[in-house]
Amino acid sequence: MFTSNFKTSGRHPDAVAISNGTRGYDPIRKCRALAPPMWAVKRIRAGEMTEAEFTEIYTKQLAGLDAKKIAKELGEKAILLCWEGPGEFCHRHLAAAWFEKQLGVPVRELLPAAKAEPRQQRLL
């Protein structure tokens, strides 16, 4: 399993949107269970919520989910997408850490080849 953003991997056949919207990337597979609450997204974007507060809310959401079931439905090659660019705070990294903890498997970020770092997978 991997993570990325729409700009980098939105047209990849293994892409799965874990965001509330997919603006121009339909048809695309979606996993609404991993999408954060829209009210929290709006508040953090408006500066009305800290990253720590958002993390707490999203972590509680993930705690109510079955990681094994979701991973099986998505497949091991799934690329979990949201909108934020590489290095920006976003829920896909929280979801990746949750999958890693729950399943004991690495979840790497896909980046364009020129930007990939050692712990990240180069986009082919």
N, C-alpha and C positions, 0 to 999 in steps of 0.2 A: 504494500500500500504506500501511496505517496501523497504529498500535498503540493499545491501550486496555486496560481491565481488565474483568473479568466484570460487575462492578456497573454500569458505564457502558454497555457494549456487548454484553453476553452474549446478548441476544436479537436482535441485529441479524442479518439474513440473510447478511451477508458475514463474520460472525465466524468465526475459526479459533482453536481452543484450541492454545496452544503450551506448555501446562502438563502436569503428570503426571496431574492429576485435573480433573474438570469438575463436581463436586458440584451436582447439580440443574439443570445447563444442557444436559442431553442431550435430544434429539439435537443435536449440534453437530459441525461439521467439526473434525478434529484433524490436527495435523502433529506427530507424535511425534519426528521428526528434530530439531525445534527445541526440544523439551522438555529441560531440563537434567537431569543425573543426580539421581535422588531422594536419594541419599546426600549429595550436595553441598547440596541444598535443606535437608535436615534439619540438616546441620552449620551452615549459615549462620544458620538460624532459631534454633538453640540457642546461637549466639554462639561456636561452636567453629571458625569459619572467618571470615576477613576478606573484605570486598568484593573486595579485590585478588586474593585467592586464588580466590574464586569466579569472578571475571572471567577469570583465567588458564585455569581448567578449562573454562569455557564457550567461551572463544575458541578453545581447541584443538579442542573438539567442532565448532564452526562451520567451522574450517579444513578439516575432512574432508568438508564438504558442497559441493554444487554449487548456488550461489546462483541461477543462471539457471534451472536445472531446477526448483528449489523455487518460485521466483517464478512461473514459468509454470504450475505445477500449482495454486498458490494463487489466481492472478489478480491483476490490478492493483488491484482494489478490496478485497482481503482486509484484514481487521482482525485483527491478531495479538493474542491475549488471554492474560494471566496474571492473577494475583490481587492483586498489590500496587496500592495506590492511586496516584493521580497524584503525581509528585514523589518517590516512594519508590524506593530502589535495587531494580532487578529485571532479569531477563534479557531482557525484551521490548525494553528500550532498547539492550541489547547486540546483540540480533538486528537491530534497526532500523539501528544504526550499521554493522553488517556488511553488510546489504543495500545501504545507501547507498554504502559503499566499493566493494563488488563490482560493483554495477550502475550507480552514478552517478545514482541517483534519490532524491529526498527521501522519507523515511518519517516521517510526522507522527503525533503523539499526538492521539487524539480525546478530547475532554473535554466535559462538560456546558457549554452555551453560556456560563453565568455565570462559568466558571473559565478559559476559553480565553485563552491569551496569543498574541502575534503569530506565533510559529513553530508554533503548534498549530492544528489544524483544529477548528472548532466542530462538535459533533455535531448533526446535523439530525434 
